[in-house]
Structures are given as C-alpha cells and as structure tokens.
Amino acid sequence: MITEEQKKQIEQFSDHCLKIGLSTEPIDKSKNQEYIDYIYKEFLNLDAPYIWYCDSPLQYNFIINIINNSNYYELNDDVRQEVMSKISDNIDENIKKYIHKEDSIFHNIYWSNLDIYSISFYLFPRLFLGEDYNEKNNKSLDIFYKLFQNCGCLFFHKDICFITERPLQINRKDTRLHNENGPSVSYKDGYSLWHMNGVAMPKDIILKDAKDITIEDYLNNNNVEVRQEILNKIGLERFAEICNQKSLEKINGLKLYSKYSITNYHQHGDVTLSPKNKKEVCFDNLSDSMKDRLQNIDYELLGLDLVNCKSKALKMSNASHTNEVHIEFVNDNCQNVFNAIKFRNEQDSLPYELS
C-alpha cells in the first residue's frame, strides 16, 4: 500500500522529471564525457568518442551529411580531426542557408532529455523506496539520470557522439506544444518547430494573420487535424465568409436520431467500430447518457463555393467537447445530414454510441 508521504514523493518526482524534459537551460559541456564514455563502452562496445556539440538537431543533420559525403570513415585519424575542425569552423555560416529548407530531415535520435520518463519508472523505487538493483544497473541508472539532466538530443556514431543544445524556448498549452503566433520550440541557430494544440503545423499558417488565411490555405492541407487548427484560428465566421457558406439543412442530434435508423456500431472520433453481428437499435433503447449527449450536438449540411467549384461539408459539434466544432467535406450527392453521416462513417445508419 502506498502511503500519503509516498504519493507526495511521486508527485514531486514527476514534476522534477517534467522539468528535466522541458528544460531550456544551457548544457554544461564539462560534465558529459564521463557519461558518454560509459555508454559507449558498456552498451555499444565502442571506444570513447569525441563529443560534438550542436546548436540544434538540424545542425547535427547538416554536419553528418557533410561527413558522410566526405568519406570521413575511410580517412586516417589525423585527417579526420582536420575534417572535423574545418566543418566546425564553417558550420555557423552554412547552417543558416539550410534552416528554412522544408526537406531538411534528420533521423537517429537515440535518446534525449525527454527520455527521462523511460528511466523514472526505475529511478523512483531506487531513490525513494530503497529498491536495490544489481551493481551495473544501479550505475547505469545513475549515469543516464545525470546525462539526461545535461543534454538535448543524443546521436551516437562510431568515434563521434553528437549532443544538441536544448531549445531556447518551449511554448505549451496545458501539456501540448502550442503557439498561435510563432514557433512552439525554437533553437539557438534558428531551427524551430511549429504547433497548435499539439498538432504540427505549416510555418506559413502560424505566421499569417487569421484575416489573411484563404480557402486555398485550408484546401492545400489535407491533414484533418491541421485543417481543424486552421478552422480554430480563423473562426467559423471567417470560414463562412471565405467559402460563401450556405446552410442546406440543420438538425439537432436528438431529432436526427428519432427520425433515422440506428445500428449497434460505435463511433469513436473518426473511427467506427462495428460488431460482427450488426443489428438495429431502437431510439427508445439508447442510453440516457447518449440522449443527453445528442441533445447538445448540432449537425449542419453546408453548401460551399470553393476555388472554381462547389462542394458540400458536414458541420458538427464534437461528441466529447461540445464547444468544439468540426467541418468535414462530404460527397456532393449528399442531400441531407443523414446522408452526410452515412458517407462519413461508411455505414448505412447512425451509430448507437459516440465518444
């Protein structure tokens, strides 16, 4: 049984680990050689590497591509050092040319300070409950704990371990990366990530004023979550304005369900879960909680004037958060809300349960 004191310790240690993962403090470069040497020897069976510090994961990606293209690993030790020196001297000038390239991709992030969560499960019992693992596991936990408190991203290569600085800034909304007007995460060299409510967003959408976002901006992003965040940013009134929205049918969820057929499949967001044996469900047999939920949901079939064409969309309240509204495109043959829901769910009826 966990005591009240231990519950407090869990909360405090969780907060402590979260601060490590979200730290924007500069790295102390004098500390990490010991920890990296241990990892290379005990886990990678490699000799102690040279540690190369980078301003961001993108800078690492730039450096490793230069090294790979220079046949670095075929050179002798003296020439390798010369190559590293020349790259290091010129990296700050060259990296800025690549900061805004959309095709800049990097791989092989083995660990980072975010991975404090992966060892915290074992650290807490050792630090607070007196759990004693074997000697090697105890030392390994200590090494990783110290390293994660003093690193950004880690990239392991033969002879070289790259360690990135931590971000200069991390912007969040609750637990999700979020910034409506700038980068959610920004690094010293200018490399940035862009998010709204945890959804990775195009930079240009973040930087545009809501009044300047066009229907083309919306249509050119096929990701449903990105479209939803664009809709959140511009608001429903602005969306109606840019696509000349017309209401073709509007109906409350409770009235909709009282009119049309219902079967025993479950709709969870965009996912429908169908049983092996599908059967009709009587409206009167719906649960009270489902009826209460339907009372707070409104559906509307919209006619839209898009770029050089007309289209239709289903506007609906979020089943879990009724203050949120979603708009999804449907087939032009849909004549009413019921048709639109059938098209969206790829079913011939309404779901008996929503979540």
VOBA-1610 file (N, C-alpha, C; in pm, whole numbers, padded with zeros to 5 digits, always signed):
BEGIN
Met+00085-00119+00000Met+00000+00000+00000Met+00089+00125+00000Ile+00060+00218-00087Ile+00136+00341-00094Ile+00089+00438+00014Thr+00183+00494+00086Thr+00150+00588+00193Thr+00124+00727+00135Glu+00066+00815+00217Glu+00042+00952+00175Glu+00173+01023+00144Glu+00275+00993+00224Glu+00406+01054+00201Glu+00463+01011+00066Gln+00445+00884+00032Gln+00496+00833-00096Gln+00418+00894-00213Lys+00288+00918-00195Lys+00209+00984-00300Lys+00265+01124-00329Lys+00301+01195-00222Lys+00359+01328-00239Lys+00493+01320-00311Gln+00570+01216-00274Gln+00701+01199-00338Gln+00685+01168-00488Ile+00584+01090-00523Ile+00559+01059-00664Ile+00526+01188-00740Glu+00440+01271-00684Glu+00403+01398-00749Glu+00524+01489-00764Gln+00605+01497-00659Gln+00723+01584-00663Gln+00824+01532-00764Phe+00844+01400-00768Phe+00941+01343-00861Phe+00891+01356-01005Ser+00760+01343-01025Ser+00703+01362-01159Ser+00728+01504-01209Asp+00706+01602-01121Asp+00731+01742-01157Asp+00879+01764-01187His+00963+01701-01108His+01109+01712-01127His+01150+01658-01264Cys+01097+01541-01301Cys+01131+01479-01430Cys+01075+01562-01546Leu+00955+01619-01527Leu+00897+01703-01632Leu+00985+01825-01657Lys+01039+01883-01552Lys+01127+01999-01567Lys+01255+01962-01642Ile+01305+01841-01619Ile+01424+01794-01692Ile+01391+01783-01841Gly+01277+01721-01872Gly+01239+01701-02012Gly+01211+01831-02085Leu+01164+01933-02013Leu+01127+02060-02075Leu+01229+02171-02049Ser+01346+02133-02002Ser+01446+02232-01965Ser+01496+02310-02088Thr+01517+02438-02070Thr+01577+02523-02173Thr+01710+02582-02123Glu+01762+02524-02016Glu+01890+02570-01961Glu+02005+02525-02051Pro+02110+02608-02067Pro+02227+02567-02147Pro+02295+02444-02086Ile+02357+02364-02171Ile+02427+02244-02127Ile+02562+02281-02066Asp+02600+02212-01960Asp+02735+02224-01904Asp+02824+02123-01977Lys+02904+02169-02070Lys+02980+02080-02157Lys+03098+02012-02087Ser+03124+02050-01964Ser+03236+01990-01891Ser+03200+01857-01827Lys+03071+01820-01827Lys+03027+01705-01748Lys+03005+01575-01826Asn+02975+01584-01955Asn+02916+01469-02024Asn+03013+01362-02072Gln+03144+01394-02080Gln+03237+01296-02137Gln+03236+01165-02059Glu+03235+01174-01928Glu+03233+01054-01844Glu+03109+00968-01872Tyr+02994+01031-01884Tyr+02870+00957-01905Tyr+02867+00892-02044Ile+02911+00967-02145Ile+02911+00914-02282Ile+03013+00801-02297Asp+03130+00816-02235Asp+03231+00709-02240Asp+03175+00579-02183Tyr+03101+00590-02075Tyr+03042+00471-02011Tyr+02941+00404-02104Ile+02855+00484-02167Ile+02753+00429-02257Ile+02818+00359-02376Tyr+02921+00422-02434Tyr+02989+00362-02549Tyr+03055+00230-02511Lys+03115+00225-02393Lys+03185+00104-02351Lys+03088-00006-02310Glu+02991+00025-02227Glu+02904-00077-02168Glu+02789-00119-02258Phe+02739-00028-02341Phe+02620-00059-02421Phe+02648-00073-02571Leu+02751-00003-02620Leu+02778-00005-02764Leu+02906-00081-02799Asn+02982-00119-02695Asn+03109-00190-02716Asn+03201-00113-02811Leu+03209+00019-02788Leu+03293+00106-02871Leu+03386+00187-02782Asp+03494+00235-02842Asp+03587+00320-02768Asp+03523+00455-02739Ala+03580+00525-02643Ala+03529+00658-02606Ala+03530+00750-02727Pro+03421+00821-02752Pro+03411+00904-02872Pro+03450+01050-02846Tyr+03467+01122-02953Tyr+03474+01267-02948Tyr+03331+01319-02936Ile+03306+01413-02845Ile+03172+01470-02831Ile+03164+01600-02911Trp+03069+01605-03000Trp+03049+01723-03086Trp+02915+01787-03047Tyr+02923+01908-02996Tyr+02802+01978-02954Tyr+02744+02060-03070Cys+02613+02050-03089Cys+02543+02120-03197Cys+02438+02211-03137Asp+02404+02315-03211Asp+02303+02410-03162Asp+02162+02355-03173Ser+02141+02256-03264Ser+02006+02201-03282Ser+02016+02067-03354Pro+01907+01989-03355Pro+01905+01864-03433Pro+01928+01888-03582Leu+01883+02001-03635Leu+01906+02030-03776Leu+02054+02049-03805Gln+02125+02116-03714Gln+02268+02136-03734Gln+02340+02000-03735Tyr+02299+01910-03647Tyr+02355+01774-03650Tyr+02333+01712-03787Asn+02212+01723-03838Asn+02180+01663-03967Asn+02269+01720-04079Phe+02293+01848-04073Phe+02379+01915-04171Phe+02522+01861-04162Ile+02573+01851-04040Ile+02711+01804-04019Ile+02729+01660-04065Ile+02636+01572-04026Ile+02654+01431-04057Ile+02645+01405-04207Asn+02568+01486-04277Asn+02563+01472-04422Asn+02694+01515-04488Ile+02758+01619-04433Ile+02889+01659-04484Ile+02991+01548-04459Ile+02988+01493-04338Ile+03082+01386-04304Ile+03062+01265-04394Asn+02938+01225-04413Asn+02911+01108-04497Asn+02954+01131-04641Asn+02935+01252-04691Asn+02973+01283-04829Asn+03122+01299-04848Ser+03196+01313-04735Ser+03341+01329-04745Ser+03416+01199-04722Asn+03340+01086-04715Asn+03403+00955-04687Asn+03486+00960-04560Tyr+03432+01026-04462Tyr+03504+01052-04335Tyr+03561+00926-04273Tyr+03484+00818-04273Tyr+03526+00698-04202Tyr+03636+00621-04275Glu+03668+00663-04396Glu+03778+00599-04469Glu+03909+00674-04448Leu+03905+00784-04374Leu+04025+00866-04354Leu+04101+00821-04230Asn+04231+00856-04224Asn+04307+00824-04103Asn+04275+00924-03993Asp+04325+00899-03872Asp+04287+00979-03756Asp+04321+01127-03772Asp+04440+01158-03823Asp+04482+01299-03836Asp+04392+01374-03933Val+04359+01309-04044Val+04276+01374-04144Val+04134+01391-04091Arg+04087+01293-04014Arg+03954+01305-03954Arg+03945+01430-03866Gln+04047+01452-03785Gln+04048+01569-03698Gln+04047+01697-03780Glu+04119+01697-03891Glu+04122+01815-03977Glu+03985+01841-04039Val+03918+01731-04082Val+03784+01745-04138Val+03688+01802-04035Met+03693+01747-03914Met+03605+01796-03807Met+03631+01943-03778Ser+03757+01982-03778Ser+03792+02120-03748Ser+03737+02215-03854Lys+03752+02178-03980Lys+03705+02264-04089Lys+03553+02276-04089Ile+03486+02162-04064Ile+03339+02167-04059Ile+03293+02254-03944Ser+03358+02238-03829Ser+03320+02314-03711Ser+03339+02464-03734Asp+03449+02502-03803Asp+03477+02644-03827Asp+03373+02708-03918Asn+03318+02629-04010Asn+03228+02685-04111Asn+03080+02658-04087Ile+03049+02581-03984Ile+02912+02534-03968Ile+02815+02649-03942Asp+02854+02747-03860Asp+02762+02855-03826Asp+02721+02936-03948Glu+02816+02954-04042Glu+02783+03031-04161Glu+02689+02952-04252Asn+02719+02824-04267Asn+02644+02743-04364Asn+02507+02698-04314Ile+02493+02679-04184Ile+02368+02623-04132Ile+02252+02716-04161Lys+02275+02848-04161Lys+02167+02943-04182Lys+02105+02930-04321Lys+02183+02880-04416Lys+02131+02862-04552Lys+02028+02749-04557Tyr+02035+02659-04458Tyr+01951+02539-04463Tyr+01838+02541-04361Ile+01835+02644-04276Ile+01737+02648-04167Ile+01596+02639-04219His+01565+02705-04330His+01428+02716-04377His+01396+02620-04491Lys+01486+02522-04517Lys+01455+02423-04621Lys+01351+02325-04570Glu+01242+02312-04642Glu+01133+02226-04596Glu+01169+02078-04602Asp+01270+02041-04684Asp+01305+01900-04697Asp+01417+01858-04603Ser+01450+01944-04505Ser+01554+01908-04409Ser+01500+01804-04312Ile+01554+01683-04319Ile+01504+01573-04237Ile+01620+01510-04162Phe+01598+01475-04037Phe+01704+01408-03964Phe+01649+01284-03895His+01737+01188-03873His+01699+01061-03814His+01797+01026-03701Asn+01776+00911-03641Asn+01872+00854-03546Asn+01886+00932-03416Ile+01777+00990-03368Ile+01781+01044-03232Ile+01767+00924-03139Tyr+01876+00883-03080Tyr+01871+00763-02998Tyr+01805+00794-02863Trp+01848+00900-02802Trp+01791+00943-02675Trp+01791+01094-02669Ser+01723+01147-02570Ser+01730+01291-02542Ser+01687+01311-02398Asn+01693+01436-02352Asn+01649+01464-02216Asn+01501+01429-02195Leu+01425+01421-02305Leu+01284+01382-02293Leu+01270+01239-02242Asp+01374+01158-02263Asp+01367+01017-02224Asp+01385+00995-02074Ile+01389+01102-01998Ile+01390+01087-01852Ile+01271+01004-01806Tyr+01159+01013-01884Tyr+01040+00936-01845Tyr+01066+00786-01847Ser+01155+00741-01940Ser+01175+00597-01958Ser+01253+00534-01843Ile+01332+00615-01772Ile+01406+00559-01659Ile+01345+00598-01525Ser+01251+00694-01526Ser+01192+00739-01400Ser+01116+00626-01330Phe+01061+00533-01412Phe+00990+00418-01355Phe+01081+00335-01265Tyr+01209+00329-01300Tyr+01306+00251-01222Tyr+01378+00338-01120Leu+01389+00466-01152Leu+01459+00556-01061Leu+01382+00579-00932Phe+01252+00598-00944Phe+01174+00631-00823Phe+01188+00524-00714Pro+01168+00394-00746Pro+01185+00294-00640Pro+01324+00294-00578Arg+01424+00323-00661Arg+01561+00323-00609Arg+01587+00443-00519Leu+01538+00559-00560Leu+01567+00681-00486Leu+01480+00699-00362Phe+01356+00645-00368Phe+01262+00674-00260Phe+01212+00552-00184Leu+01222+00435-00245Leu+01167+00314-00181Leu+01273+00215-00138Gly+01400+00251-00158Gly+01509+00164-00113Gly+01532+00044-00202Glu+01478+00044-00323Glu+01500-00068-00415Glu+01646-00070-00459Asp+01707-00189-00452Asp+01848-00202-00489Asp+01860-00301-00605Tyr+01897-00250-00723Tyr+01919-00338-00838Tyr+02063-00389-00830Asn+02105-00465-00929Asn+02244-00510-00923Asn+02339-00393-00951Glu+02466-00415-00926Glu+02563-00306-00930Glu+02566-00234-01064Lys+02564-00311-01176Lys+02571-00249-01308Lys+02445-00167-01337Asn+02329-00222-01302Asn+02203-00149-01328Asn+02195-00022-01244Asn+02242-00030-01120Asn+02243+00090-01036Asn+02330+00199-01097Lys+02449+00160-01143Lys+02540+00258-01202Lys+02484+00313-01333Ser+02424+00226-01414Ser+02368+00270-01542Ser+02256+00370-01521Leu+02170+00341-01423Leu+02062+00436-01392Leu+02118+00571-01351Asp+02221+00570-01268Asp+02283+00695-01223Asp+02341+00773-01340Ile+02407+00701-01432Ile+02470+00765-01547Ile+02364+00832-01635Phe+02260+00756-01667Phe+02155+00812-01754Phe+02082+00927-01685Tyr+02060+00915-01557Tyr+01992+01021-01482Tyr+02073+01151-01489Lys+02204+01141-01469Lys+02290+01259-01475Lys+02298+01314-01618Leu+02308+01223-01716Leu+02319+01267-01856Leu+02193+01339-01902Phe+02076+01282-01871Phe+01950+01342-01917Phe+01926+01479-01854Gln+01993+01505-01742Gln+01982+01638-01681Gln+02074+01740-01747Asn+02156+01694-01843Asn+02255+01783-01901Asn+02275+01758-02050Cys+02163+01736-02123Cys+02175+01714-02267Cys+02046+01755-02336Gly+02057+01769-02470Gly+01939+01780-02553Gly+01920+01646-02621Cys+01931+01643-02754Cys+01923+01517-02829Cys+02060+01453-02839Leu+02062+01320-02840Leu+02186+01244-02849Leu+02186+01162-02978Phe+02298+01170-03053Phe+02311+01091-03175Phe+02443+01015-03166Phe+02436+00883-03165Phe+02556+00801-03147Phe+02611+00752-03280His+02739+00779-03306His+02809+00728-03423His+02945+00676-03377Lys+03003+00593-03455Lys+03138+00547-03425Lys+03231+00666-03424Asp+03308+00679-03318Asp+03408+00786-03299Asp+03349+00921-03258Ile+03224+00946-03288Ile+03166+01077-03255Ile+03028+01058-03191Cys+03007+01128-03082Cys+02873+01138-03024Cys+02829+01283-03037Phe+02718+01305-03103Phe+02665+01441-03118Phe+02563+01467-03006Ile+02577+01581-02943Ile+02482+01624-02840Ile+02432+01762-02877Thr+02302+01778-02886Thr+02248+01909-02920Thr+02218+01989-02795Glu+02227+02120-02812Glu+02180+02208-02706Glu+02030+02191-02689Arg+01980+02228-02573Arg+01836+02227-02552Arg+01774+02351-02617Pro+01645+02348-02640Pro+01581+02464-02704Pro+01598+02590-02619Leu+01591+02703-02686Leu+01589+02831-02614Leu+01452+02855-02551Gln+01349+02801-02617Gln+01213+02828-02572Gln+01122+02712-02608Ile+01032+02678-02517Ile+00929+02578-02542Ile+00796+02638-02500Asn+00703+02645-02594Asn+00571+02703-02565Asn+00467+02593-02563Arg+00383+02593-02459Arg+00283+02488-02444Arg+00148+02548-02406Lys+00046+02469-02434Lys-00089+02496-02384Lys-00129+02371-02310Asp-00139+02379-02180Asp-00155+02260-02096Asp-00034+02169-02119Thr-00055+02047-02169Thr+00057+01955-02189Thr+00101+01948-02335Arg+00039+02028-02423Arg+00066+02016-02566Arg+00145+02135-02618Leu+00234+02109-02715Leu+00308+02217-02779Leu+00209+02310-02849His+00227+02440-02827His+00127+02533-02882His+00182+02675-02886Asn+00167+02738-03003Asn+00191+02881-03016Asn+00120+02925-03143Glu+00021+03011-03130Glu-00058+03055-03245Glu+00013+03159-03330Asn+00118+03220-03274Asn+00181+03333-03344Asn+00330+03316-03371Gly+00386+03202-03335Gly+00529+03181-03353Gly+00564+03036-03331Pro+00695+03005-03322Pro+00736+02865-03305Pro+00697+02811-03167Ser+00663+02682-03164Ser+00636+02617-03037Ser+00767+02580-02967Val+00869+02548-03048Val+01002+02515-02997Val+01104+02588-03085Ser+01198+02660-03024Ser+01298+02732-03102Ser+01437+02706-03046Tyr+01534+02692-03138Tyr+01673+02665-03102Tyr+01761+02785-03133Lys+01882+02781-03081Lys+01978+02890-03093Lys+02009+02927-03237Asp+02016+02827-03327Asp+02056+02854-03466Asp+01938+02893-03555Gly+01818+02904-03498Gly+01702+02943-03575Gly+01609+02830-03612Tyr+01655+02705-03594Tyr+01568+02591-03623Tyr+01450+02592-03526Ser+01331+02570-03580Ser+01210+02580-03498Ser+01109+02474-03535Leu+01021+02443-03443Leu+00905+02358-03465Leu+00781+02446-03449Trp+00673+02405-03518Trp+00553+02488-03521Trp+00433+02401-03488His+00362+02433-03381His+00248+02352-03337His+00134+02442-03289Met+00014+02389-03305Met-00104+02445-03238Met-00177+02329-03173Asn-00196+02338-03043Asn-00266+02233-02967Asn-00207+02095-02992Gly-00074+02090-03003Gly-00005+01962-03020Gly+00001+01912-03163Val-00060+01984-03257Val-00062+01944-03398Val+00049+02017-03472Ala+00136+01941-03542Ala+00243+02003-03621Ala+00181+02081-03737Met+00216+02209-03746Met+00153+02299-03842Met+00253+02355-03942Pro+00206+02391-04063Pro+00291+02464-04156Pro+00327+02601-04097Lys+00452+02637-04114Lys+00500+02765-04059Lys+00419+02883-04112Asp+00386+02882-04242Asp+00318+02997-04301Asp+00180+03019-04242Ile+00113+02911-04202Ile-00020+02924-04140Ile-00008+02989-04003Ile+00093+02950-03927Ile+00114+03009-03794Ile+00141+03159-03805Leu+00224+03197-03901Leu+00268+03336-03911Leu+00165+03428-03976Lys+00068+03371-04048Lys-00034+03454-04111Lys-00136+03504-04010Asp-00179+03627-04027Asp-00294+03675-03950Asp-00417+03597-03994Ala-00509+03575-03902Ala-00630+03499-03934Ala-00705+03560-04052Lys-00705+03692-04060Lys-00779+03761-04167Lys-00717+03739-04305Asp-00588+03695-04307Asp-00518+03676-04434Asp-00520+03530-04482Ile-00572+03440-04400Ile-00579+03299-04440Ile-00691+03280-04542Thr-00660+03210-04650Thr-00754+03193-04760Thr-00810+03052-04765Ile-00910+03032-04850Ile-00965+02898-04867Ile-00860+02805-04929Glu-00767+02860-05010Glu-00659+02779-05066Glu-00569+02724-04955Asp-00541+02807-04853Asp-00460+02761-04740Asp-00526+02641-04673Tyr-00656+02647-04660Tyr-00732+02538-04597Tyr-00730+02414-04685Leu-00758+02429-04812Leu-00771+02315-04902Leu-00637+02249-04932Asn-00529+02327-04930Asn-00397+02272-04963Asn-00339+02186-04853Asn-00401+02184-04737Asn-00357+02098-04626Asn-00458+01985-04610Asn-00418+01865-04650Asn-00510+01752-04649Asn-00527+01688-04511Asn-00435+01716-04420Asn-00442+01658-04286Asn-00563+01713-04211Val-00647+01625-04159Val-00770+01666-04092Val-00740+01751-03968Glu-00637+01713-03892Glu-00605+01787-03770Glu-00552+01927-03802Val-00472+01937-03908Val-00422+02069-03950Val-00539+02157-03993Arg-00632+02101-04070Arg-00749+02179-04113Arg-00830+02226-03993Gln-00842+02139-03892Gln-00918+02178-03774Gln-00852+02295-03702Glu-00719+02293-03694Glu-00649+02403-03628Glu-00659+02533-03709Ile-00658+02520-03842Ile-00680+02639-03925Ile-00818+02695-03897Leu-00916+02606-03888Leu-01053+02648-03858Leu-01061+02715-03721Asn-00990+02658-03622Asn-00988+02717-03489Asn-00927+02858-03492Lys-00826+02874-03576Lys-00757+03004-03581Lys-00842+03111-03647Ile-00905+03077-03759Ile-00979+03180-03832Ile-01121+03199-03780Gly-01176+03095-03713Gly-01313+03103-03663Gly-01416+03067-03769Leu-01532+03025-03725Leu-01635+02980-03817Leu-01690+03093-03904Glu-01696+03214-03848Glu-01748+03326-03927Glu-01657+03357-04045Arg-01526+03356-04021Arg-01430+03381-04128Arg-01435+03269-04232Phe-01450+03143-04185Phe-01459+03031-04278Phe-01582+03046-04368Ala-01694+03082-04307Ala-01817+03102-04384Ala-01799+03212-04488Glu-01723+03314-04451Glu-01700+03427-04542Glu-01615+03387-04662Ile-01507+03312-04638Ile-01414+03283-04748Ile-01466+03175-04843Cys-01568+03101-04802Cys-01621+02998-04893Cys-01770+03017-04922Asn-01821+03136-04894Asn-01962+03168-04927Asn-02056+03057-04878Gln-02045+03025-04752Gln-02117+02913-04693Gln-02269+02934-04695Lys-02343+02826-04731Lys-02489+02827-04726Lys-02537+02704-04649Ser-02636+02722-04564Ser-02690+02611-04487Ser-02795+02537-04570Leu-02774+02405-04589Leu-02869+02323-04665Leu-02965+02248-04573Glu-02917+02212-04455Glu-03003+02151-04352Glu-02933+02163-04218Lys-03009+02194-04114Lys-02956+02199-03979Lys-03051+02124-03889Ile-02995+02033-03806Ile-03081+01949-03723Ile-03009+01913-03594Asn-03083+01911-03484Asn-03029+01870-03355Asn-03010+01718-03353Gly-02908+01671-03279Gly-02876+01529-03275Gly-02990+01442-03227Leu-03064+01489-03127Leu-03173+01410-03073Leu-03284+01392-03176Lys-03316+01497-03248Lys-03419+01489-03351Lys-03373+01400-03466Leu-03245+01412-03503Leu-03188+01329-03610Leu-03205+01181-03578Tyr-03170+01143-03456Tyr-03175+01002-03417Tyr-03318+00951-03406Ser-03411+01040-03377Ser-03551+00996-03367Ser-03612+00972-03505Lys-03548+01023-03612Lys-03603+01012-03747Lys-03545+00897-03829Tyr-03417+00862-03802Tyr-03348+00770-03892Tyr-03300+00644-03821Ser-03257+00546-03900Ser-03218+00415-03847Ser-03086+00422-03770Ile-03080+00340-03666Ile-02963+00331-03579Ile-02921+00185-03572Thr-02792+00158-03577Thr-02745+00021-03558Thr-02634+00020-03453Asn-02596-00099-03410Asn-02510-00116-03292Asn-02361-00105-03324Tyr-02323-00003-03399Tyr-02179+00023-03413Tyr-02143+00148-03334His-02015+00157-03300His-01966+00263-03212His-01878+00357-03294Gln-01902+00486-03283Gln-01818+00585-03349Gln-01729+00653-03247His-01598+00637-03264His-01500+00699-03174His-01417+00797-03257Gly-01454+00925-03254Gly-01385+01023-03338Gly-01405+00990-03485Asp-01294+00970-03556Asp-01300+00936-03698Asp-01308+00786-03722Val-01306+00708-03613Val-01301+00562-03625Val-01438+00502-03593Thr-01483+00409-03677Thr-01607+00336-03648Thr-01574+00192-03612Leu-01635+00145-03506Leu-01612+00008-03457Leu-01741-00071-03474Ser-01738-00166-03566Ser-01859-00243-03599Ser-01851-00384-03542Pro-01960-00433-03483Pro-01962-00571-03432Pro-01978-00669-03547Lys-01951-00795-03519Lys-01967-00898-03622Lys-02113-00910-03663Asn-02199-00907-03565Asn-02343-00918-03592Asn-02409-00781-03578Lys-02434-00720-03692Lys-02492-00588-03692Lys-02644-00596-03680Lys-02702-00515-03593Lys-02848-00517-03576Lys-02899-00377-03543Glu-03025-00357-03571Glu-03086-00226-03546Glu-03107-00202-03397Val-03100-00075-03362Val-03122-00034-03223Val-03237+00066-03223Cys-03335+00041-03137Cys-03450+00131-03126Cys-03409+00260-03055Phe-03460+00373-03102Phe-03428+00501-03042Phe-03457+00502-02892Asp-03567+00441-02852Asp-03605+00439-02710Asp-03506+00361-02625Asn-03426+00273-02689Asn-03331+00191-02615Asn-03192+00255-02601Leu-03177+00373-02658Leu-03050+00445-02638Leu-03034+00480-02491Ser-02912+00481-02443Ser-02887+00513-02302Ser-02921+00659-02275Asp-02951+00689-02150Asp-02982+00828-02112Asp-02863+00919-02138Ser-02742+00867-02113Ser-02622+00949-02135Ser-02605+00981-02283Met-02640+00884-02372Met-02631+00909-02516Met-02733+01013-02558Lys-02854+01005-02504Lys-02957+01103-02538Lys-02919+01243-02489Asp-02858+01250-02370Asp-02813+01380-02319Asp-02704+01438-02410Arg-02616+01351-02457Arg-02509+01395-02546Arg-02566+01447-02678Leu-02662+01373-02733Leu-02723+01412-02860Leu-02796+01545-02849Gln-02852+01571-02732Gln-02924+01696-02710Gln-02831+01817-02729Asn-02701+01796-02702Asn-02604+01905-02709Asn-02525+01907-02839Ile-02562+01820-02933Ile-02491+01814-03061Ile-02581+01865-03173Asp-02528+01956-03252Asp-02599+02004-03370Asp-02524+01963-03496Tyr-02598+01923-03598Tyr-02541+01886-03727Tyr-02593+01983-03833Glu-02507+02015-03931Glu-02550+02104-04038Glu-02480+02065-04168Leu-02559+02051-04274Leu-02505+02027-04407Leu-02485+02162-04475Leu-02363+02186-04522Leu-02328+02315-04580Leu-02302+02305-04730Gly-02342+02408-04801Gly-02302+02424-04940Gly-02191+02526-04946Leu-02080+02493-05013Leu-01962+02578-05014Leu-01922+02614-05157Asp-01882+02738-05177Asp-01824+02782-05304Asp-01672+02786-05285Leu-01603+02685-05340Leu-01459+02677-05326Leu-01392+02733-05450Val-01264+02704-05467Val-01190+02758-05581Val-01237+02689-05708Asn-01311+02762-05789Asn-01358+02712-05920Asn-01452+02591-05910Cys-01511+02568-05796Cys-01605+02456-05785Cys-01694+02474-05663Lys-01801+02397-05660Lys-01890+02394-05544Lys-01871+02261-05473Ser-01896+02261-05342Ser-01880+02137-05265Ser-01976+02139-05147Lys-01976+02028-05073Lys-02060+02018-04954Lys-01975+01971-04836Ala-02018+02010-04718Ala-01945+01971-04597Ala-02043+01950-04483Leu-02001+01865-04389Leu-02081+01838-04270Leu-02019+01914-04153Lys-02098+01999-04093Lys-02055+02074-03975Lys-02120+02011-03853Met-02039+01981-03751Met-02095+01909-03635Met-02020+01944-03508Ser-02091+01937-03397Ser-02029+01955-03267Ser-01945+01833-03233Asn-01835+01856-03162Asn-01751+01745-03115Asn-01827+01666-03009Ala-01832+01533-03027Ala-01910+01449-02935Ala-01857+01454-02793Ser-01725+01476-02776Ser-01665+01480-02643Ser-01655+01620-02587His-01635+01719-02677His-01622+01859-02634His-01718+01942-02719Thr-01837+01963-02668Thr-01942+02025-02749Thr-01914+02171-02780Asn-01812+02231-02717Asn-01776+02369-02752Asn-01685+02373-02875Glu-01642+02255-02923Glu-01561+02247-03044Glu-01649+02205-03161Val-01621+02262-03277Val-01698+02231-03398Val-01604+02181-03506His-01645+02075-03576His-01567+02019-03685His-01641+02040-03817Ile-01564+02058-03923Ile-01620+02066-04058Ile-01545+01966-04146Glu-01617+01873-04207Glu-01556+01773-04294Glu-01629+01770-04428Phe-01552+01761-04536Phe-01610+01755-04669Phe-01679+01620-04692Val-01791+01623-04761Val-01867+01502-04791Val-01899+01499-04940Asn-01955+01388-04986Asn-01988+01371-05127Asn-02095+01473-05170Asp-02079+01522-05292Asp-02174+01622-05343Asp-02316+01567-05358Asn-02329+01433-05356Asn-02462+01372-05372Asn-02541+01370-05242Cys-02476+01404-05131Cys-02546+01405-05002Cys-02652+01515-05002Gln-02778+01475-04980Gln-02889+01570-04984Gln-02931+01619-04846Asn-02887+01549-04741Asn-02923+01590-04605Asn-02815+01543-04508Val-02832+01578-04382Val-02734+01544-04278Val-02718+01394-04265Phe-02829+01320-04269Phe-02823+01175-04255Phe-02736+01113-04365Asn-02754+01157-04489Asn-02670+01109-04599Asn-02523+01140-04573Ala-02497+01260-04522Ala-02358+01302-04498Ala-02291+01217-04390Ile-02367+01184-04284Ile-02311+01099-04178Ile-02286+00959-04230Lys-02377+00906-04310Lys-02356+00773-04369Lys-02232+00773-04457Phe-02214+00879-04535Phe-02095+00889-04620Phe-01969+00896-04536Arg-01970+00979-04432Arg-01852+00997-04346Arg-01814+00868-04275Asn-01914+00795-04224Asn-01887+00675-04144Asn-01876+00548-04228Glu-01909+00560-04357Glu-01912+00442-04446Glu-02004+00335-04389Gln-02119+00380-04342Gln-02222+00293-04286Gln-02357+00332-04348Asp-02458+00249-04326Asp-02591+00280-04380Asp-02687+00326-04271Ser-02631+00365-04154Ser-02716+00403-04040Ser-02636+00493-03946Leu-02702+00532-03836Leu-02637+00613-03733Leu-02576+00522-03627Pro-02468+00562-03562Pro-02408+00481-03455Pro-02487+00491-03324Tyr-02495+00382-03252Tyr-02572+00385-03127Tyr-02491+00447-03014Glu-02359+00466-03037Glu-02275+00523-02931Glu-02170+00615-02994Leu-02149+00729-02929Leu-02049+00827-02974Leu-01949+00854-02863Ser-01823+00873-02900Ser-01721+00910-02798Ser-01611+00991-02865
//
